[in-house]
Amino acid sequence: MTGREAEVAARSAANTVRRMMTVPRQVVHVDSPTEQRNPRTTDIDTMSTQAILAAINTEDRLVPDAVRKVLPELAEAVDHATEAIRTGHRVHYVGAGTSGRLAVLDAAELAPTFNVPPDWFIAHHAGGERALRHAVENAEDDARTGAAELSSSVSPGDFVLGLTASGRTPYVLGALLAAQRRGARTALVSGNPGAVTPPGLDVEITVDTGPEAIAGSTRMKAGTAQKIILTAFSTATMVKLGRTYSNLMVSMRATNAKLRGRTVRILHEATGMDPEVCAEALNEAGGDLKVALVHLLSGVDVEVADEALAASDGHVRKALESVRMRAS
């Protein structure tokens, strides 16, 4: 897409978002459960410290059940993301405020945890890097910027996951509309069942966590729900892509002493062999935990283990089956 085409697409997406708004964007009254007063915490300012914490904790305990109700929709999003990465495309997160910061955090943690390329998951946060630490005035209201960022970075076949507690953040909606026009699949995670969402979404994930302990403070239950969803979404995607063996992180990158110790422990857990044997196999495999694992579990040398993994898209179980079939 040329610069001119991207500009036109961004303007079109921004205009569509403006038409979706029922009141001028300068003064927005969000009709969402997160904005309502919580009858269970109206006296929170008179409580003792421990009682305040207990009231907040009681509200937090409602979040996992709310997330459980949307697992079918979340599974659809995971399958779209898995397909995108398997076919050489990328996953994009788009958010503002708490949603954007959580998205940046989740994307950043995937590289050291699962040793994935840094461009597999890309986070777009309204207001950019400065907004991670400081509030950036009106950044979330800028549908055109959201649309422009996605128009210039999304390719057909990518998957874009938008996050907004209110379900109506212009930056996020503009980005999703622009991504659709680029041929990407799109999903929206929202905390507002009554939100007017963009047409053409592939998946809608609406988590109703109810009123916050402090009215309108969506960094609380709504933010907790988004954190749970992001962690589950990215972890399930990694499992589907073969970045684990059983429930062990066999694709991790050992970048410090703690993680180097963990790789030996993972090999020990997976094989039952002595830590010394596991450490030796890891050295022989050049530090590649998966190669060492296939080597130890199958008995083939590390070169054969490496070839089997390459032919199995990095899935340890598939590589082991391939080695066993070759030997039979």
C-alpha positions in Angstrom: 0.0 0.0 0.0 1.4 3.4 -1.0 1.5 6.3 1.4 -1.4 8.0 -0.3 -3.5 4.8 -0.2 -2.7 4.4 3.5 -3.8 8.0 4.2 -7.1 7.5 2.3 -7.7 4.2 4.2 -7.0 5.9 7.5 -9.4 8.8 6.8 -12.1 6.4 5.7 -11.8 4.3 8.8 -11.8 7.4 11.0 -15.0 8.6 9.3 -16.6 5.3 9.9 -15.8 5.3 13.6 -17.2 8.9 13.9 -20.5 7.7 12.4 -20.6 4.9 15.0 -20.4 7.4 17.9 -23.8 8.5 19.2 -22.5 11.8 20.8 -19.7 14.2 19.9 -16.4 12.6 20.9 -15.5 15.7 22.9 -18.0 14.6 25.6 -18.7 10.9 25.7 -21.1 9.2 28.1 -20.2 5.5 28.0 -23.1 3.2 28.8 -21.2 0.2 30.2 -21.4 -1.9 33.4 -17.9 -0.7 34.2 -19.1 2.9 34.5 -22.0 2.0 36.9 -21.8 2.4 40.7 -21.3 -0.9 42.5 -23.9 -1.3 45.3 -21.5 -3.6 47.1 -18.8 -1.0 47.6 -20.7 2.3 48.2 -19.3 2.5 51.8 -15.7 1.6 50.7 -14.4 5.0 51.9 -15.6 4.3 55.5 -14.0 0.8 55.7 -10.8 -0.3 57.5 -7.8 -1.0 55.3 -8.3 -4.8 55.5 -12.0 -4.4 54.7 -11.2 -2.3 51.6 -8.9 -5.0 50.4 -11.4 -7.7 51.2 -14.1 -5.8 49.2 -11.7 -5.4 46.2 -10.8 -9.1 46.4 -14.4 -10.2 46.5 -15.0 -8.3 43.2 -11.8 -9.7 41.7 -13.1 -13.3 42.3 -15.9 -12.7 39.9 -13.5 -12.2 36.9 -12.4 -15.8 36.2 -16.1 -16.9 35.9 -16.8 -14.1 33.5 -13.8 -15.1 31.3 -14.9 -18.7 31.4 -18.2 -17.7 29.6 -16.3 -16.4 26.6 -13.8 -19.4 26.1 -15.5 -20.5 22.9 -15.0 -17.1 21.3 -11.5 -17.0 22.7 -10.7 -20.4 21.1 -11.8 -19.0 17.8 -9.3 -16.1 18.2 -6.5 -18.5 19.1 -7.2 -20.6 16.0 -7.1 -17.5 13.8 -3.8 -16.4 15.4 -2.3 -19.9 15.1 -3.2 -20.0 11.4 -1.8 -16.6 10.8 1.6 -17.4 12.3 1.8 -20.9 10.7 1.3 -19.2 7.3 4.1 -16.7 7.8 1.9 -13.8 9.0 1.7 -11.9 12.3 -0.5 -11.1 15.3 -1.2 -7.5 16.2 -2.6 -6.2 19.5 -4.3 -2.8 19.6 -5.2 -1.0 22.7 -5.2 2.3 24.7 -4.6 3.1 28.3 -4.7 0.0 30.5 -5.6 -2.3 27.6 -2.7 -1.0 25.5 -0.2 -1.4 28.4 -1.3 -4.9 29.0 -1.0 -5.7 25.3 2.6 -4.3 25.2 3.5 -6.4 28.3 2.1 -9.6 26.8 3.8 -9.2 23.5 7.1 -8.3 25.2 7.1 -11.4 27.4 6.6 -13.9 24.5 10.2 -13.7 23.1 12.0 -14.7 26.3 9.4 -17.2 27.4 8.8 -19.0 24.1 11.8 -17.9 22.1 9.6 -16.5 19.3 10.7 -13.9 16.7 10.0 -10.4 17.9 7.7 -9.7 14.9 5.3 -12.6 15.6 3.3 -10.4 18.1 3.3 -6.7 17.6 1.6 -4.3 20.1 0.1 -1.0 19.0 -0.6 1.4 21.9 -2.4 4.7 21.6 0.1 7.5 22.3 3.1 5.2 21.6 6.0 4.5 24.0 5.4 7.7 26.0 1.9 6.6 26.9 3.3 3.5 28.6 4.4 5.7 31.5 2.3 8.9 31.1 -1.2 9.7 30.0 -1.2 11.2 26.5 -4.1 13.6 26.0 -6.8 12.4 23.6 -4.6 9.6 22.1 -7.4 7.1 22.5 -9.8 9.3 20.7 -7.8 9.4 17.6 -9.3 6.9 15.2 -7.3 8.2 12.3 -4.0 7.5 14.0 -5.1 4.0 14.8 -6.2 3.4 11.3 -2.9 4.9 9.9 -0.7 2.7 12.1 -2.5 -0.5 11.0 -2.8 0.5 7.4 1.0 0.8 7.2 1.9 -2.3 9.2 -0.8 -5.0 8.6 -0.6 -7.4 5.7 -3.3 -9.7 4.3 -3.4 -12.9 6.4 -2.4 -11.1 9.7 -4.7 -11.4 12.7 -5.5 -8.2 14.7 -6.9 -8.4 18.3 -8.3 -5.1 19.6 -8.8 -4.5 23.3 -11.1 -1.9 24.9 -13.0 -2.0 28.1 -15.7 0.4 26.8 -15.9 -1.3 23.4 -15.9 2.1 21.8 -12.3 3.5 21.9 -11.9 5.3 18.6 -8.1 4.5 18.2 -8.9 0.8 18.5 -12.0 0.8 16.3 -10.2 2.8 13.6 -7.3 0.3 13.7 -9.7 -2.7 13.3 -11.5 -1.2 10.4 -8.2 -0.4 8.6 -7.0 -3.9 9.3 -10.1 -5.4 7.7 -9.6 -3.3 4.6 -6.0 -4.7 4.4 -7.4 -8.3 4.4 -6.6 -9.2 8.0 -8.9 -11.1 10.3 -10.0 -9.1 13.3 -11.3 -9.7 16.8 -12.4 -7.3 19.6 -12.1 -7.9 23.4 -14.6 -5.7 25.2 -16.1 -5.3 28.6 -19.3 -3.7 27.4 -22.2 -5.9 26.2 -24.0 -2.8 24.8 -21.2 -1.4 22.7 -21.7 -0.7 19.0 -18.8 -2.7 17.5 -17.4 -2.4 14.0 -19.1 -4.5 11.3 -17.2 -7.5 9.9 -15.4 -8.6 13.0 -14.4 -12.3 12.8 -14.7 -12.7 16.6 -16.3 -10.7 19.4 -15.2 -11.4 22.9 -17.4 -9.6 25.4 -16.5 -10.1 29.1 -19.1 -8.6 31.4 -17.3 -8.2 34.7 -19.9 -5.8 36.1 -19.4 -2.6 38.0 -15.9 -1.9 39.3 -15.2 -1.5 43.0 -14.4 2.1 42.2 -16.9 3.2 39.5 -15.2 3.7 36.1 -11.8 2.4 37.2 -11.4 -0.1 34.4 -7.8 -0.9 35.4 -9.5 -3.1 38.1 -11.8 -6.0 37.1 -12.0 -5.1 33.4 -8.2 -4.8 33.3 -7.8 -8.1 35.2 -10.1 -9.8 32.7 -8.0 -8.5 29.8 -4.8 -9.7 31.4 -6.3 -13.2 31.9 -7.5 -13.3 28.3 -4.2 -12.1 26.8 -2.2 -14.6 28.8 -4.5 -17.4 27.9 -4.7 -16.3 24.3 -0.9 -16.1 23.7 -0.1 -19.2 25.8 -2.7 -21.3 23.9 -1.3 -20.0 20.6 2.2 -21.0 21.7 1.0 -24.5 22.7 -0.8 -25.0 19.3 2.4 -23.9 17.5 4.5 -26.6 19.4 6.4 -24.2 21.6 5.8 -26.6 24.6 6.2 -30.3 25.2 3.5 -31.5 27.6 3.2 -28.5 30.0 6.9 -27.7 29.8 8.4 -24.6 28.2 10.8 -26.3 25.8 11.2 -23.3 23.5 12.4 -20.9 26.1 15.6 -18.8 25.7 18.1 -19.3 28.5 19.3 -15.7 28.9 20.3 -15.7 32.5 21.5 -18.1 35.2 18.0 -18.8 36.5 16.7 -19.8 33.0 19.8 -21.9 32.3 19.1 -23.8 35.5 15.4 -24.2 34.4 16.4 -25.7 31.0 18.3 -28.5 32.8 15.4 -29.0 35.2 12.9 -29.2 32.3 15.0 -31.9 30.6 15.2 -33.8 33.9 11.4 -33.5 34.3 10.7 -34.6 30.7 13.1 -37.5 30.6 13.7 -38.6 34.2 17.4 -38.6 33.5 20.1 -37.3 35.9 20.7 -33.5 35.8 24.3 -34.1 34.8 23.2 -36.2 31.8 20.7 -33.5 30.9 23.3 -30.7 31.1 25.7 -32.7 28.9 23.0 -33.3 26.3 22.1 -29.6 26.3 25.7 -28.7 25.7 25.9 -31.3 22.9 22.8 -29.7 21.3 24.3 -26.2 21.4 21.9 -25.1 24.1 18.8 -26.0 22.0 16.5 -27.6 24.6 14.2 -29.2 22.0 17.1 -30.9 20.2 18.4 -32.2 23.5 15.0 -33.4 24.5 14.4 -35.4 21.2 18.0 -36.7 21.5 17.4 -38.0 25.0 13.9 -39.4 24.5 14.6 -41.1 21.2 18.3 -42.0 21.5 19.2 -40.5 18.1 22.1 -38.2 17.8 21.6 -34.4 17.9 21.9 -34.0 14.2 19.1 -36.4 13.5 17.0 -34.8 16.3 17.6 -31.4 14.8 16.5 -32.6 11.3 13.4 -34.3 12.7 12.4 -31.1 14.5 12.9 -29.0 11.4 10.7 -31.4 9.4 8.0 -31.2 12.2 7.8 -27.4 12.4 9.4 -27.6 15.8 6.8 -29.9 17.4 8.6 -32.2 19.8 5.9 -34.9 19.8 5.7 -34.9 16.0 9.5 -35.1 15.8 9.6 -38.1 18.2 6.9 -39.9 16.2 8.9 -39.2 13.0 12.1 -40.6 14.5 10.2 -43.7 15.8 8.5 -44.4 12.5 11.9 -44.1 10.7 13.4 -46.6 13.1 10.6 -49.1 12.7 
